[in-house]
């Protein structure tokens, strides 16, 4: 989980450094599950390059724990009993490279609760002009037929409960593709009864952007100002709001607010440091009375190339020389050439007076190539970090930066 959290932190930091001024959100948990699905079917350098030199039994055990958290999160449509949390996994496999039985039954089906879908990427390809773009497009003609792309998008739409409709674009997958692994994560929770926002008190207030501009944004608050989980650290404040739950798992949203209006880059730099800056002490908060309390409403989506961020971290996985490294997953011939991979994540998050909806769809494909203040307040009126975390396991489901609450994507 530490590695996928580093990817999320790197993504947010790059957004600030490149002055994108865009809201960013990702799902470390979803990234971790997708990587674990690939790692469980690999060996040698691929295994070490993904998550370090760990034993497959250790990775599988951690994967079971992650799946258990989502299974314990509830999957009904009644969110009043606790957050709805569902995770689904799937694989689309070329018939020329069938899955190894052990991987198909023990790893994919037993551990990740996923199903394998057999396709013929090459024969289902259209003979047309080559296309390039996001996804797994190649220079050669013959792209994956639209009906197969539609099948994967339909799966993503169902997994995200209609919030993410198009993971892939028509013509975005090469006929040289041999396997696509996908993970879908969905979360919906309402604020705990002691921390509900009053919609009648929502009003427009100033939000200060990093470029110096000011926008008017709907801010939420509550008549209640006492007993909020809060703590002041050097240069930033942390606030926690729990979600209502009658289940064993407890979920909360954390807000990390820099003291300075332009302090987000410095905060993210600390998050992304090699010293492991963010640790359990930042989640051990005490109940305090707030003199002021305002949180902006926001709703937006974001998508990005996970492997590009890994490349920027010096953890390249875009090109692997030995395709036999995937022999624990698929039947690979001895003379198979090297392969390259692509990993795209799309995430949606919405926070309002009632609670939170968040979902992530990630697809990973492989193809051949040839101190105490006298007054305490928490007014999130400038860019900040938010995070959804399961308290018992410490798993981070979603994390992101809110640069402008008015942005939709």
Secondary structure, 3 states (H helix, E strand, C coil): CHHHHHHHHHHHHHHHHCCCCCCEEECHHHHHHHHHHHHCCCCHHHHHHHHCCCCHHHHHHHHHHHHHHHHCCCCCCCHHHECEEEEEEEEEEEHHHCECHHHHHHHHHHHCCCEEEEECCCCCEECCCCCCCCCECCCCCCEECHHHHHHHHHHHHHHCCCCCCCCCCCCCEECCEEEEEEEEEEEEEEECHHHCCCHHHCEEEEEECCCCCEEEEEEECCCCCCCEEEEEECCEEEEEEEECECCCCCEEEEEEEECCCCCHHHHHHHHCCCCCCCCHHHHCCEEECCCEEEEECEEEEEEEEHHHHHHHCCCCCCEECCHHHHCCCECCCCCCCCEEEEEEEEEEEEECCCEEEEEEEEEEEEEECCCCCCCCEEECCECEEEEEEECCCCCEEEEEEECCCCCCC
